[in-house]
Amino acid sequence: MYKQLNIKLKGFALIEFWIVTGCLVLSLILSVIDEIRLNDINHTYFVGIMAPVLFNHIVVFICYGFICFYMVPAFENQTHTSAGGTLFILIFMYVCTTLGIINLYFATLLAIKLLLVFFNRDTRNTANALYYESTLLTASWILLIVAALYLGLPEGVKFFIAFTVPAMIIVYLYSVHHLLPVTFLPKKSYVRYYGRMMGLTLLSCVILLILGFCFKGGSRLLGPTSHAFSIQANTDENQIAIIVIGNFFAQLILVAPFSWSIYKSRHAKKDEEIKTLKTELGKSDASLNFLKSQINPHFLFNALNTLYGTALQENAERTGEGIQKLGDMMRFMLQENIQDKIALSRDTDYLKNYILLQKLRTSASSDIVIETQIEDITSDLIITPMLLIPFVENAFKHGISLISPSHIKVTLNTSGNTLYFDVHNSIHIKPDNDPEKGQSGIGLENVKQRLTLLYPGKHELVIRQNAAEFFVHLTLQLDN
């Protein structure tokens, strides 16, 4: 047994266990000595006084052992574990405290131990929330009833704390961890929830009435050693009725909306976590798919370098420049596009290279005017890669016509941590047989979703369109 203790309890926990055990043995010895000094030793004395004293100390030791050997490991469990064992221990402590088997002093120490277990836990597994809440609420109730008895509060208040508060705790735990998960999702869930809460409340009132009147009659037999029964003995029928009615309204006015609010906030937080995980998963999938598409990038770069050298040898400077810019863009796509954030200067370099390639393609047409006012970024601002280019791609895709006058203007500047980005482009109505007709909004919808996911509350996107022009304005708050 000693070896098992050393295995399950280590360090301060083992020292604490032996200290508590020693204190309980010492308390038992002192209690026996005190009883011997005040009473004659006989069979009646042992059965009526000594046996209850011994039994009470054993119960306290059992409760403490349950906390050390069952609850503490359960609190540190990283996975979901059934709360049945913990709830049994807490109900057992409640019953023993209410019946006076655990005296007020030991009840206070056990409550403090429960609070230490709760606040010193290393894990915060939401799947074990029932563990955590039931422990915290039980410990709080024990301290509350101890304070009520020591302070000599009115008997009605003591009764309310002894029985009504536990009823409210039980209804709250049942609502948050069982009732609401079933009724929260369907339509009219609030009405259904309140209907079921009404049934729970009525059931708790009936149980309180039965406890109140039954224990009131039994208190004379069990004597004043029981906290609950001694409270009942001084509480008349009218007080019990008032307290039960108070429980009815407290459950519906306080517990029901509080439980709903707590579950709703947790549900919203869980949805937010799921949304974040989906975002991260989507980014990971995109990165993985992009990596799969990188078929021998070194070969591609070598081929581009060869073409660049050939263009220079043939004095095709514009062709060589285009190949060089294309190589820079591919290198950006392969090396930096898979990162979460990159320097804003690198993203604007990619933007400039893309526009330069488009200018090379359209330079033969005098009816196409392309203007750029892109600030040279010298700050250390960072941005999600490929966030701006879809707007420019959209402008060149739908704003350029080789047979009609066209214009595109791109401006980008920063002020502090704020980025201002504008894109203007002409609009050309596509013929009905054009396969690109009707596909103009897909890229912009994607970038809208990315902005919502990656920069919530930190961006403003304005898109306007008339018969002749399409306009995009983006204001973005960036990090350093």
N, C-alpha and C positions, 0 to 999 in steps of 0.2 A: 504493500500500500504506500509506503514511504517513497519507493522508487516511482510509482505512478504519479504521486504528487509532484515530485521533482520534474517529471516529464511534462505534465500539463501546466504547472505553475512555475514560472521562472522569475528570478530577480526579485523586484519589489513585491510582485503579486504573491510569491511564496512566503516572503517575510510577513506581509499583511495577513495571509491566511493563518499563520501560526500565532500572530499577535491577537487576532480576533478569537481564535480557539482558546487561547490562554485567558483572555478576558471573560469569555463565556463560562469557562470552568471556575474562575475566581468568583464571578458573580453568583454562580450556583452554590459554591461553598459558603460565601457570605450570607446568601439568602437562607441556607439551611441553618447556619449558626444563629442567625437572627431569629428564626422560627423556634429553634430549640430553646433559646433564652426566654422567649415569650410564652411558650406553651409546654405542657407536659407531653412526653413521648409515649404514645400508645398506638394501637392499630387504627383507631379512628383518626388520629392526628396524621398518620402517614398517608392514609387514603384520601383524606379531605384536604390536606395542606401540602405535604411533601410531594405527593404524586403530581399535582398540578404544577408545582414549581419546577420539578424536573421536566415535565412534559413541555412546559413553556420554553425552557432553555433549549430543549431538543428541537422544537419547531423553529426557533430562531436560527439555530445552527443549520438546519435543513434548508431554510430559505437562503441563507448566505452561501451554502454550498451550491445550490441551484444557480445562483447568480454567477459564481466563480467558474463552475465547471460546465455550465450550459449556455448562459446568456452571453458571457464575454466572448467565447468562440463563435457564437451565432452572429454577434455584432461585427466580428472581424471577417466573416465569410464574404468572399467576393461575389458569390453567386446567390441566386434566390433560394431561400430556405423556408420551409413551412413555418408559419408563426404559431402553430398550435402549442408547441412546448413552452414558448415564452408567455403566451397568453395564459396557459394553465398556471405557471409560476406566479404571474401577477395576480390572477384571480385568487389563488391560494393565499397570497400575502394579504390581499384585501379582506378576505373572509376572516383570517386569523387576527388581523388588526381590528376589524369591526367587532368581533366577538371577545376581544380583550385577551386572547391567547398570547399575542405579542404585545407587551406593554409599550407605553408611549415612548420610553427611552430607546428601546431596541427598534421600534418602528421608525423613529427619526434616523437612527444610524443606517438602517436598511434603505431608507429613502435617499439618504446622502450617497450611499454606495451606488444606487441605481442612477443617480444624476452623474456621478463620476464616470460610470460605464458609458452613459449617453454622450457626454461632452468630450470624453477622451478617445472615442472610437476613431480609428484611422481611415475607415472606409465610409463612403457616402453612397451606398448602392440604393438607388431609388426603388428597386424591386423589393427591398426590405423595409420600406417606409412604415409598414404596420408595426414592425419590431420597435422602431425608434419612437414613434408617436405614443404607442401604448405604454412604453417604459417611462417616457417623460411625463405623461399625464398621470400615471399611477403614482410616481414619486411625488408629483406636485399635490395630488389629492392627500397622500399620507401626511405631508407637511402641513397641509391646510387643516385637516381634522385634528392633528396634534395641537396646532396653534389655537383652534377653536376651544378645545378642552382645557388647555392651560390658561387661556384668557378668560374662561368662564362666560362665554357668550350665551345669549338667550337660547333656551332649549329648542325653539323652532329653527334657529340658525344652525344649531348643531345637527338637528335632524336633516335639514336641507343639505348640509355638507356631507353627512354620513351616507345618505341614500340617494338624494336627487342629483348631486354632482356626478357620482358614478354612473347613474342612469344616463345623464347627458353625455358623459365620455363614451359610453358603450354605443349610444345612438350615433354619435359623431363618427366613431371608428367604423361602424357598420355602413354608414352612409357614404363616406369617402372611399372606402376600400371594397365595397361590394355593391351597394345600391346604385350609386352614381355611374360606375363603369357600365352598368346595364341600361340605365335610363337616360344617359347624357346624349347619346348620339341621335336617337330617333327624333322625329318632329314632335312638337309639343312636349318636349322632355321635362320642362319645368313643371307643367301641370301634373304629369305622371309622377314626377319625383315628389311633389308636395302631397299628392294623394297617398303614396306609400308612407311618407313621413307621418301623415296623420294617423295611419294605422299603427306605426311604431310608437308614436307618442301615446296613443290610447292604451296600448299594451303596457308601456312603462308606468302609466298612471295606475292601472289595475294592480300591477305588481307592487307598487309603492303603498297602495291602500292595504293590500294583504299583509305586507311586511309591517306596516305601521301598527295595525290593530292586533296582529298575532304576537308580535314582539312586546307590545305593551302589556298583554296579559301574561307572557312568559317571563317578564323581567323579575318578578318576585321569586321565581324558582331558581333563576340563574344567578341572581345576586348582583351587587354593584361592581363586580370585577369586570364585567363586560361593558365596554364603552358604549356600544350601540344600545344595549338594553337599558342601561342606566339613563341614557338620553330619553329613550322611549317612555320610561316610567314617569318622567316629569313632563311629558308632552300629552296634552289632552286631545280629544277627538276633533275639536274645532281647528286646532293648530295643524293637525295632520291633514285635514280636508283642505285647508288654505294652502299648505305646502304642495299638495298634490295638484291643485288647480294652478299654482305657480309653476310647477313642473310642466304642465300642459302648454302654457303660454311661452315659457322659456325655451322649450324644445322647438316650437314653431317659429318664434320670433328671433331667437338667437342661434340655436344649433343648426336649424335647417338652412337659413341663408348663409351662415358662416361656412358650413360644409360645402355648399354649392360654390361659394366664392373660392375656397381653397382648392377644390377639385378643378374648377375652371382655370385658375391660374396655372396649376400644374399641367393641365392638359395643353394649355397654350404654350407653356415652356417646352413640353415634350414635342409638340408640333414644330416649334422653332428648331429644336435639336435635330429632328428628322429632316427638316428643310436644309439645315446646314450640312448634315451628312450626305443628303442627295446632291448638294452643290459640290461637295468635295469628291463624291463618287463620280459625278459627271465630269469634273475636271480631270480626275485620274483616268477615266475611260477615254476622254479626248486625248490626253497625253499618250496613253497606250496605243490608241489607234494611229496617232500621228507618228509615233516611233515605228510602228509596223510599216508605215508607208515610206520610211526612209530606206530605200533600196540602194545600198552601196553609195552613200553621199560622196565619198572620196573620189569615186569614178566620175561623178557628175562635175565636181569642182575641177578635176584634171581636164575633162572635156571642155569646160568653159574657158579654162586658162589657155588651152590649145587654140580655141576659136578666137580668143582675144588676141593672142600673138599673131595669128594668121591675118586678122583684120588690120593690125598695125602694119604688117609687112606689105599689105595691099593698099595702104594709105586710106583705109576706110575708118577714119577717126570716130565718126558718129556711131558706126556699128560696134567698134571696140568699146566705146564709152557705154553703150547700151548693155553689152555683154558683161562689162565690169560691174555695172549697177545691179544687173540681174544676179550675178554671183554674190554680191553683198546682201541682197535680199534673201537669197536661198540660205546663206550662212546664218542670217538672223532667224529665219524660220526653223532651222535645224538646231541651233544652239541656244537661243534666248526665248523663243516663243513658248517653250514648254515650262518656263519659270512662272511662279505666281506673280511676281512684280519685277519690273526692270526699270532702269533709269529712263526718265522722260526723254532725255536727249537721244537715247538709242531708238526709241519709238518714233520720234520725229525724223530721225535719219532715214528710217525705213519709209516713212511717209514721203519724204523728199525724193528718195530713189524711185518710188512708185510713180510719182507725178512726172519725174524726168523721163522715165520710160514711155509714159503716155504722151508726153510732148514730142518725143522722137517719132512716135507712131502717127501723130496728127500734124507734124510740122509742115507737111506739103500743102496743107489747106489753109488759105488765108482767112477763111470764114470762121475758123475755130480760134477763140481767144481763151487762153488759160492764164489766170493770174494767181500768184501765191504770195502771201505775206506771213511766213512762218518764222517766228522768233528763234534765234539761236539760244538754246537753253544752256545756261551756265550753272543753274542751281542743282541741288541734289534731290529734286523731287522724283518720286517713283510712281509708276502707273502699271495697271494690268496690261500686258502686251496685246497688240492687235485689237485695241478697243476703239481707236479712231479711224483706222483704215476702212472699215465697212462703209462709213459715210462718204469717203472719197471714191471708193469703188462704185458705189451706187450713183454718184454724180457722173462719172465717166461712162458707166454702163447705160444710163438713161438720159444723159444730158448732151451727148455728142452725136452729131449727124454729119455725114460726109457730103450731104446734098443741101443742107440748110444751115444758116448761120447759127453758131453755138457758142456758148460761153460758160466758163467755170471759174469760180473764185473761191480760194481756200485761205482763211486767215486763222492764225493760232498765236496766242500770246498768254503770258502769265502775269499775275499780280499776287505776290506773296505765295500762298499755297493754293491759289485758285487758278484753274485753267479755263480759258475762254476759247472756244473753237466754233467757227462758222464755216458753212459750206453753202454757196449759191450755185445753182446750175440751171441752164435752160431746159425746157421740156419739149420733147418731140413725140407726137402721137404715133404709136407703132401700128402698122397694118394688122388686120385681123389674122393673117396667116403667119405672123411673126411668132416663133415658139417662145420668145422671151416675154411676150405680152401677158400681163397678169401675174408676173413673178417679181414685180418690183419691190414688194414689201417684205419678202422673206428675210433678207439680210438685216434690214432695219429692225424687224421684230426680234430677231436673235440678239442684236446688240442692246435692245431695250431690256430684255430679260437679264442679260449679263449685268447691265447697270443696276437693275433692281436687286440682284443677288449680291453683287460685289461692292456697290456703293449706296446702300440704303440710307436715305436722308442726306446724302452728300452730293447729289447731282440734280441738275435741272435740265431737262431736254425739251426743246421746243421745235416742232416740225410744222412748217406751213407750206401750202401749195396753192398756186393759182393757175390760170390757163397758160401762162408763159414761163413760170419759174418755180423751182423747188428750193426751199430754204431750210437749213438745219442750224440750230444754235444749241450748243452744249456748254453748260457751266459745271465744272467738276472740282470738288475739294480733294486735293491730293495729300499724301503723307511724305515725310522726308525719309 
